[in-house]
């Protein structure tokens, strides 16, 4: 399709796309970097352990070439000598094998890290298609890979040949030196030539790594439509998310309604706002809001309060301040301590009057509410949300079952 062509894939791969590619076994790899790491490890192994390697090689040659007339006709002694020579040769190679093995394990971490994916082992018969094979050979990637291979061969060949040619006299002089000295000098020459080759491979790897990173991310580029589609799939349908939020609000309001019968007082507007307060001496530092609402929710709070004999107090400025400035199950702020204290004092007097009789307490009407906390009436967003919940019977707080009233 036109929208999936390379010309339109201008967007970088998203984290989800990169993760999916990794799960499928697609990670950045540079063979030149691995080759450089192996050569460098072999070089440092030969250079750093040259003394030990030379000693083991000397023992191997001694065990292989030293024999007498009697032992030359005894098969068992020949096998023992071969075993000693083989063991010394293995000891000589162990440092290099250890360094190169460690480099082979650590080199992948420099780019894509280790990745075990069964999808990479799946049979893909399209790879056997000769047409696709020729397409890969004559694609833009083919000449680049061929050029990298030729450059690597030329670099290694030129550097190695130059190193050997410049030390030709030292190499020829090895034949005239004692065995131990010749072994040490030969290992030194080998290490020097390998070091120069490693330096050349470093230049090749330094060119190949950025190219492999660019090629990998270019392959995973996405069209704008793919990015949008992935975003929709990850975020979900907005209509479904809206339904989920409505259900969550309904559950939270039902839970809130169960706290109204436990409240000490409900402060009202009297019609638009209702806020239920609770205070337990010795357990709370300050009174807290256990339920609040506007319009239909406020009406439901007042109904539950009346059913459970929770006092109702009309205090419009205080109700608005509590509703706008205090979250559910949070303590009231310091500027409202004085006003709420008057309310609770009236509640305690009212309880004493109902229990002992006497003169009924007068409900307070004048409250000291800071002007900056009194934000006025219901906002448009609150009214719109209330209307949306009302139109959906499944989440209308006014239609909640009696679980909140009977709690």
C-alpha positions, 0 to 999 in steps of 0.5 A: 500500500502507498501509506506503507511505502518507505517514502511515507515512513517518516516517523521514528519507531515507538517504544512499543514497536521497538519492544515488539521487534525485540521480542521477534529477535530483531536487534542491532548487530554489528559483525565488525564490532564482534570481530574487533572484540575477538581480535582485541581480546586475542591480542591482549591475551597473547600480549599479556600472557606471552611469558606463560604461553611461551613456557607452555609451548616450550614444554610441549615441544620438549615433550614432543621432540625428546625421546631415546632409543628405548622409549621409541619402541614403547607405545605406552610411553609415546602416548604419555608423551603425546598427552603431556604435549597436548596438555601443555598446548591446552594450557598455552591456549587457555588464556587466549580462549578465555579472553576471546570467549568473554569478548564473544559474550560481551560484544553483543551488549554494546548494541542490542544486548542478549536476546533469546527469542523463539521467533527467531528460530521459526522456519521462514520458507520465504527466505528460500525464495530465489526472487527475494534472494536476488532482490536482497543481493541487488538492493542498496544494502548489498553493495554497502555490505560488499563495500564494507567487506572489501574495505575490511579485507584491504585494511587488514591485508595492508596493515598485516602485510606492512607489519610483516614486511617491516619486520622481515629481518627479525622474522628471518633472525628467529632461525638463528636464535636459541629455542627459548629466545626464538619462541619469546621473540616470535610471540612478541612479533605475532602480538605486534602484528595482531595489535596493528591489525586490531587497530585497523579493525577498530576503524572498520567497526567505528564505521559499521556500528553507526551504519547498523544503528541507522539501518535498524531504526530505518527498517522500523520506521512507521507511517503517521497512520501506524503511530496514530493506530498504535496510540489508539490501541494503547490508550483505548477507545475514548468512549469506553474509557468515559464509561469506565470513568462514569462507573468508577465515579458511581462506585465512589459515590455509593461508597461515599453515601455509606458515610453520611449516616455516620456524620455529625452534621450536614452543612447545606447551601441549602439546595445546591451544596451539601457537605457531611462532616465528622469529628471524633475527639481523640482520634482526629486532629480536626473534623473531616469531610466524609461526603459532599455533592452538588445538585442531585448528589446534594439532595441524596445526601440531605435525604440520607441525613434526614433518614438517619437523624443527622442534623442539617444546618443551612450555612451557604458560605461555609458549605461552598467553602468546604465543597470547593476546598476540601477533598473527601476524607480530608481534614478541613483547612485551618482558616475554617476551624472557627466556623466549623467549631461553631457548627460542632458546638451547635450539634453538641448543644442539640444532642444535649437538648434532645437527651435532657430537654430544656431550651432548644439551641439557636442555629448559628447563622453568621460564620467567619469564612474567608472570602478567598475560600468562598468560590460562589456557585456551581461551576459549569464543569460540575453542572455538566458532569452532574447532567451527564451522570443523571442522563445515565441511569446506571451511574446516576447517584440519585438512583443508587440502591438503598445500600448507602441508606441502610449502611 
